[in-house]
Amino acid sequence: MKIKKTCIYLCMASGFLFASNAFSCGIEGSAHRTGGSKVNGTATISTSWNGDKAFPRNGQYQLDLGSSVCGKKLTVFVNGYKIGRYRIPSSGYATVNFTLKGSSDYPVR
């Protein structure tokens, strides 16, 4: 009987852990240059939330920040330049699109 109770508690605990990680929040969006070309791996997107980074591929990126950021406000940086503060939805991703000036690393404001 004791083994059965232990198994039930372990199964419940793992279910709660899985459920808490079932969703995450973050930022996503498009990345282009002023000429219209897509940014492909030449920009770094980061936030004030943690040290995680994203690198656009074919003009798109997504940065998963976990579930603890849901509903919070944070600052987004492109190549180290602040592009704004954004509120992350309570579940899902905030859309943060940006444009880089010509062939430089500077985001257009």
N, C-alpha and C positions, 0 to 999 in steps of 0.2 A: 504494500500500500504506500509506503514511504517513497519508493522509486517512482510509482505512478504520479504522485503529487509533484515530485521534483521535475519529472518530464513535462507535466502540465505547466508548471511555472516557467520552465525554460522556453517552452513553445510560446507562451504568452509574451515573455520578455523579448524574444526574437521577433515576434509579430509587431510589437510596439516599436522596436528599433527600425524595422523595415518600413513601417508606416510613417515614422518621422522623417525618413529619407526618401519618401515616395515622391515628394515634390521639391523643387528648388527654385530659386529666384536668381536674377542677374540682369545683364544688359545684352542687347543684341542690336544689330543694325547693318546699314550699308556704309561703304567707305569708297569714296571716289576722289578724283582730282578735278581741279577746276576745268580742265579740258574735256572732262567726261569719262576718262578712262577709269577702270576699276583698280583699286589698290589691291595688290597681291603680295602679301607677306612683308611689305616694306614699312609698315606702321605698327606701333605697339599701343594697345589700349590697356589702361590700368585704372584702378579706382582707389579712393581713400579707405575702402573697406578692408582690403588685405593686399598682399603682394602678388596675387594672381594676375596673369597677363593673357591677352588674346592677340592674335595676329590675323588680320583679314586674309581670306583666300577668295579669289575671284570676286572681290568687292563685298563680301559678307563676313560677319564675325558673330560669335556668341561667347559670352563670358559667364560661366556658371559660378555663382558666389555662395551657393548653399541655401539652406532654409532660414538661417538666423538673420539674413539681411532683408527678408520679406517685410515690406511695409516701412522700411527705413529710407532715409535720404542720404545720398553720398555724392562725392565729387568724382567726375570722370575726367581722365587725362588721355591725350593722344600725343605720343612721343614726348611725354613729360610736360606738355602744355595743357593747362586747365581749359576744358571746353564747356563746363557747366556743372550745376548740381541737379540731380534727378532723384525723384521719389520712385523707389522700386515697388511694384504692385504687391499686394498681400500674397498673391500666388502668381508666378509667371515672370515675365521679363519686361523691362522698360526698353523702349526703342530709342536708341541714340545713334542717329546718322551723322556722319561728318564728311567734310570735304577738305582735302589738302590742297594748298596753293601750288599750282603747277607741278614741278618736279621736286619741290622742297618738302621738308618735313613739317612745315607750319600749317596748323589747321586754320581754315577761314573762319572768322568770327561772325 
